[in-house]
Amino acid sequence: MSDKAFFYSTAGFLLFDSLIALACGLALPETWMVLGAIAGIIGSIWLFRVAKRTKN
């Protein structure tokens, strides 16, 4: 697996998990889950940018 594919798949899985955590955190009044989901979404956006700039 190339570096670019690894970063894209990691970012996609992180985004998917973060969106599920956000939905669960909003359904249940859990502030820590919502904050963790927001941090995961920001991290996945950063990973998508890293994957876009990776040459391999």
Secondary structure as the mmCIF struct_conf table of DSSP 4:
data_model
#
loop_
_struct_conf.conf_type_id
_struct_conf.id
_struct_conf.beg_label_comp_id
_struct_conf.beg_label_asym_id
_struct_conf.beg_label_seq_id
_struct_conf.end_label_comp_id
_struct_conf.end_label_asym_id
_struct_conf.end_label_seq_id
HELX_RH_AL_P HELX_RH_AL_P1 ASP A 3 ALA A 27
TURN_TY1_P TURN_TY1_P1 LEU A 28 PRO A 29
HELX_RH_AL_P HELX_RH_AL_P2 THR A 31 ARG A 53
#
